[in-house]
Amino acid sequence: MIMNNFFESDIDCNQKIQELRAEINANPEKVEPYILLGTTLAYNNYMDEAIEIFELLLENHPENIQGLLNLGSAYFYVANNEKAVELYQKAIELVPDNYTGYLNLANVFAELGEFQRALELYNKALELNLGDSEIFSAIGLLYQDFGKYEEAYSYFKKANESLTGDYENHINLASASMQLGRLDEAINCYKLASEINNKDYKSLVCIGNALSEQNKFYEAYKYYEKAINIKADFAKAYLCYGISLSEAGDLDEAIKKYRKAAEIDESDSKINIILANALVDKGEYAEAIEHYRVSLEKSPNNVVSYIALGHVFAMKGDIEEAVNFYRKASKIEPENEEISTIYIDALEEFLARQDSF
């Protein structure tokens, strides 16, 4: 992996880059300045320049393992996976027990969605560095990406045991626990993560969600409030807060939270649909229609909004307009039998009404 180099300011960074370039010019056979310059450039997002430096290093030292690994990481960062694989494989050929090479190569195949190949490489890295928290986490994330949550949980648990007090490990284990319905463990892990990072508003929202699933609504509200106090413009906190209030039966307060979420993130189609649904439940059809239309502006092929609009107009007694929206939904998903049935039933009702006049 590319090393991280920290400099206190841009001036310090630029000065260091100039010094390293000068050192390379003065002594082009020396390896260390290339490594330091390349990693410094990469860390500061000058990735093209970093690649040039690592390429130059390998022209002079084609079998330098650190150069191969760092250049592979740079190419992986810019999504040139084919080149990254080539470089990592060469590093492994030169040093067969190259733990970092196997780990990085596994990361590429995981990114490419090649589950079995990635898993084989992670296990090889694990053989070379048994008990490494990073590999346990990587395997857990791989299983999680492929919906294998029990296996993901098992590896996240190992990662947590291998390296206690690590923020990412707590977050990963919490996420897997939520997927498996192990809410108490999820809450505990999110709490530990938020203790490590006291600005972690997302974990506080997740705690609120887990408590809401346990019907501990008033306790959940406290965590949503804490999250909002840290980041007042986090729309999801208001959305989840609203859902919790709605589940507790307080629809009026839920709508207030949904409106705040929609105000913060006007582009979120989901928020507008949830707000519109709540407004329908309150019988406030005009405003509901407005928010369904907003959701369609953001997601023109969202059949949920078309069906919902159809239902609202049907409830208002405007069956002709309802048919229009059901028809649009049917055109988007012509193979959806449920939508086709809704459309046909509404159309038959409309035609029957026409015949009665």
C-alpha positions in Angstrom: 0.0 0.0 0.0 1.1 3.6 -0.5 2.5 5.1 2.7 0.9 8.3 4.1 3.3 11.2 4.7 2.0 14.1 6.7 3.3 17.7 6.3 2.0 20.6 8.4 1.2 22.9 5.5 1.2 23.1 1.7 4.4 25.1 2.0 6.2 22.3 3.9 4.8 19.8 1.4 6.0 21.7 -1.7 9.4 22.4 -0.1 9.8 18.7 0.7 8.8 17.7 -2.9 11.4 20.2 -4.3 14.1 18.8 -2.0 13.4 15.2 -3.0 13.4 16.1 -6.7 16.8 17.7 -6.2 18.1 14.7 -4.4 17.0 12.4 -7.2 18.7 14.6 -9.8 21.9 14.6 -7.7 21.8 10.8 -7.1 19.5 9.0 -9.6 20.6 5.5 -8.4 19.5 6.1 -4.8 16.1 4.4 -4.2 14.8 6.1 -1.1 14.1 9.5 -2.5 11.9 8.0 -5.3 9.9 6.2 -2.7 9.5 9.2 -0.5 8.7 11.6 -3.4 6.2 9.2 -4.9 4.3 8.5 -1.7 4.3 12.2 -0.8 2.8 13.1 -4.2 0.3 10.3 -3.9 -0.8 11.3 -0.4 -1.3 14.9 -1.7 -3.4 13.6 -4.6 -0.8 14.3 -7.3 -1.4 10.8 -8.6 -0.2 11.2 -12.2 3.1 12.7 -10.9 3.4 9.9 -8.3 3.0 7.3 -11.1 5.7 9.0 -13.1 8.1 8.9 -10.2 7.5 5.2 -9.4 7.8 4.4 -13.1 11.1 6.2 -13.2 12.3 4.3 -10.1 11.4 1.0 -11.8 13.3 2.0 -15.0 16.4 2.1 -12.9 15.4 -0.6 -10.4 12.9 -2.9 -12.2 12.8 -5.4 -9.3 12.4 -3.0 -6.4 9.5 -4.5 -4.4 8.4 -1.3 -2.7 8.3 0.5 -6.0 6.2 -2.3 -7.6 3.8 -2.3 -4.7 3.5 1.5 -4.6 3.0 1.9 -8.3 0.4 -0.9 -8.2 -1.4 1.0 -5.5 -1.3 4.2 -7.5 -2.7 2.5 -10.5 -5.4 0.9 -8.4 -6.3 4.3 -7.0 -6.9 5.6 -10.6 -8.9 2.5 -11.4 -6.3 1.0 -13.8 -6.9 -2.5 -12.3 -5.2 -4.4 -15.1 -1.9 -2.6 -14.5 -2.3 -2.9 -10.7 -2.7 -6.7 -11.0 0.4 -6.9 -13.3 2.5 -5.1 -10.8 1.3 -6.9 -7.7 1.8 -10.3 -9.5 5.4 -9.3 -10.4 6.1 -8.4 -6.8 4.8 -11.8 -5.7 6.9 -13.6 -8.3 10.0 -11.9 -7.1 9.2 -12.4 -3.4 6.7 -15.4 -3.1 6.1 -14.8 0.6 5.1 -11.1 -0.1 2.2 -10.6 2.3 1.5 -7.0 1.1 1.4 -8.2 -2.5 -1.2 -10.8 -1.8 -3.3 -8.4 0.3 -3.2 -5.7 -2.4 -3.9 -8.1 -5.2 -6.9 -9.5 -3.2 -8.2 -6.0 -2.9 -8.2 -5.5 -6.6 -10.1 -8.7 -7.3 -12.6 -7.8 -4.5 -13.1 -4.5 -6.3 -13.7 -6.4 -9.5 -16.3 -8.6 -7.9 -14.3 -11.8 -8.3 -15.2 -13.2 -4.9 -13.5 -16.6 -5.0 -10.2 -15.3 -6.4 -10.1 -12.5 -3.8 -10.9 -14.9 -1.0 -8.1 -17.2 -2.1 -5.6 -14.3 -2.1 -6.8 -13.0 1.3 -6.4 -16.5 2.8 -2.8 -16.7 1.3 -2.0 -13.3 2.9 -3.5 -14.6 6.2 -1.2 -17.6 6.1 1.8 -15.3 5.8 0.6 -12.9 8.5 -1.7 -14.9 10.8 -3.9 -12.8 13.1 -3.6 -9.6 11.1 -6.7 -7.4 11.8 -6.5 -5.8 8.4 -7.0 -9.1 6.6 -9.8 -10.2 8.9 -11.6 -7.0 8.1 -10.9 -7.3 4.4 -12.4 -10.8 4.3 -15.3 -9.6 6.4 -16.0 -6.8 3.9 -15.8 -9.2 1.0 -18.3 -11.6 2.5 -20.6 -8.6 3.4 -20.5 -7.3 -0.2 -21.7 -10.7 -1.4 -24.5 -10.8 1.2 -22.8 -13.5 3.4 -23.5 -11.7 6.7 -22.9 -14.6 9.1 -19.4 -15.1 7.6 -18.8 -11.4 7.5 -19.7 -11.2 11.2 -17.3 -14.0 12.1 -14.3 -12.2 10.5 -15.2 -8.8 11.8 -15.4 -10.4 15.3 -11.9 -11.8 14.7 -10.6 -8.4 13.6 -12.1 -6.8 16.7 -10.4 -9.4 18.9 -7.1 -9.1 17.1 -7.0 -5.3 17.4 -9.1 -3.9 20.2 -10.1 -0.3 20.3 -10.0 0.2 16.5 -12.8 2.5 15.2 -13.3 0.8 11.8 -13.4 -2.6 13.4 -16.2 -1.5 15.7 -18.1 0.0 12.8 -17.8 -3.1 10.7 -18.9 -5.4 13.5 -21.8 -3.1 14.3 -22.9 -3.1 10.6 -22.8 -6.9 10.4 -24.6 -7.3 13.7 -27.4 -5.0 12.5 -27.8 -7.1 9.3 -28.2 -10.2 11.5 -30.6 -8.6 13.9 -28.1 -8.7 16.8 -29.2 -5.3 17.9 -27.7 -5.2 21.4 -24.2 -6.0 20.0 -24.7 -3.5 17.2 -25.6 -0.8 19.7 -22.6 -1.6 21.9 -20.2 -1.5 18.9 -21.6 1.8 17.7 -21.2 3.2 21.2 -17.6 2.1 21.3 -17.0 3.7 17.9 -18.5 7.0 19.0 -16.4 7.0 22.1 -13.3 6.7 20.0 -14.6 9.5 17.6 -16.8 11.8 19.6 -17.8 13.6 16.3 -19.2 10.4 14.8 -22.8 11.5 14.2 -23.5 8.6 11.8 -22.9 6.0 14.6 -25.3 7.9 16.8 -28.0 7.7 14.1 -27.4 4.0 13.8 -27.8 3.6 17.6 -31.1 5.4 17.3 -32.2 3.1 14.5 -31.3 0.0 16.4 -33.1 1.2 19.5 -36.1 2.1 17.3 -36.2 -1.5 16.1 -36.4 -2.6 19.7 -39.3 -0.1 20.2 -37.2 1.9 22.6 -38.3 5.1 20.9 -37.7 7.7 23.6 -34.1 6.4 24.1 -33.7 6.5 20.3 -34.7 10.1 20.1 -31.9 11.1 22.4 -29.3 9.6 20.0 -30.9 11.3 17.0 -30.7 14.6 18.9 -27.1 14.0 19.8 -26.3 13.4 16.1 -28.1 16.6 15.1 -26.2 18.6 17.7 -23.0 17.4 16.1 -24.1 17.9 12.5 -27.3 19.9 12.1 -27.4 19.6 8.3 -27.3 15.8 8.2 -30.6 15.0 6.4 -30.5 11.3 7.3 -30.6 12.1 11.0 -33.9 13.9 10.6 -35.3 11.2 8.2 -34.5 8.4 10.6 -35.8 10.5 13.5 -39.0 11.0 11.6 -39.4 7.3 10.8 -38.9 6.5 14.5 -41.5 9.0 15.5 -43.9 7.6 12.9 -43.4 4.1 14.2 -44.2 5.4 17.7 -47.4 6.8 16.4 -46.5 10.5 16.4 -47.2 11.3 12.8 -47.3 15.1 13.2 -43.8 15.2 14.7 -42.6 12.7 12.1 -43.8 15.0 9.3 -41.9 17.9 10.8 -38.7 15.9 10.8 -39.3 14.7 7.2 -39.8 18.3 6.1 -36.5 19.3 7.7 -34.8 16.5 5.9 -36.3 17.5 2.6 -35.3 21.1 3.2 -31.7 20.1 3.8 -31.5 17.6 0.9 -34.0 18.7 -1.8 -32.5 16.3 -4.3 -33.2 13.1 -2.3 -36.0 11.3 -4.0 -36.5 8.9 -1.1 -37.0 11.7 1.5 -39.7 13.3 -0.7 -41.5 10.0 -1.1 -41.5 9.2 2.6 -42.7 12.7 3.4 -45.4 12.4 0.7 -46.6 9.1 2.1 -46.9 10.6 5.6 -48.9 13.5 4.2 -51.2 11.1 2.5 -51.8 9.4 5.8 -52.8 12.8 7.2 -55.1 13.5 4.3 -53.0 16.4 3.0 -53.1 15.3 -0.6 -52.1 18.5 -2.3 -48.8 18.8 -0.5 -48.2 15.0 -0.9 -48.7 15.3 -4.7 -46.2 18.2 -4.7 -43.5 16.0 -3.0 -44.2 13.0 -5.3 -43.6 15.3 -8.3 -40.4 16.5 -6.8 -39.2 12.9 -6.4 -39.9 12.3 -10.0 -37.9 15.4 -11.0 -34.9 13.7 -9.3 -35.7 10.1 -10.4 -37.9 10.2 -13.5 -38.2 6.4 -13.7 -39.2 5.9 -10.1 -42.3 3.7 -10.4 -43.1 4.0 -6.7 -43.8 7.7 -7.2 -46.0 7.1 -10.2 -48.0 4.4 -8.4 -48.3 6.6 -5.3 -49.6 9.5 -7.4 -52.1 7.2 -9.1 -53.3 6.1 -5.6 -53.7 9.7 -4.4 -55.6 10.8 -7.4 -57.8 7.7 -7.1 -58.5 8.7 -3.5 -59.4 12.2 -4.6 -61.8 10.7 -7.1 -59.9 11.7 -10.2 -59.7 8.3 -11.8 -58.6 9.6 -15.2 -55.5 11.2 -13.7 -54.9 8.1 -11.7 -55.0 6.0 -14.9 -52.4 8.3 -16.5 -49.9 7.7 -13.7 -50.5 4.0 -13.5 -49.9 3.9 -17.3 -46.6 5.6 -16.9 -45.5 3.2 -14.2 -46.6 0.3 -16.5 -44.5 1.6 -19.3 -41.4 1.7 -17.1 -41.9 -1.8 -15.8 -44.0 -3.6 -18.5 -43.2 -7.0 -17.0 -44.4 -6.1 -13.6 -47.7 -8.0 -13.2 -48.8 -6.2 -10.0 -48.4 -2.8 -11.7 -50.2 -4.1 -14.8 -53.1 -5.3 -12.7 -53.4 -2.0 -10.9 -53.4 -0.1 -14.3 -55.9 -2.4 -15.9 -58.3 -2.3 -12.9 -58.2 1.5 -12.9 -58.6 1.7 -16.6 -61.7 -0.6 -16.5 -63.2 1.6 -13.7 -62.6 4.7 -15.7 -64.2 3.2 -18.8 -67.1 1.9 -16.8 -67.7 5.4 -15.5 -67.5 6.8 -19.0 -70.2 4.3 -20.1 -72.5 5.4 -17.3 -72.7 8.9 -18.6 
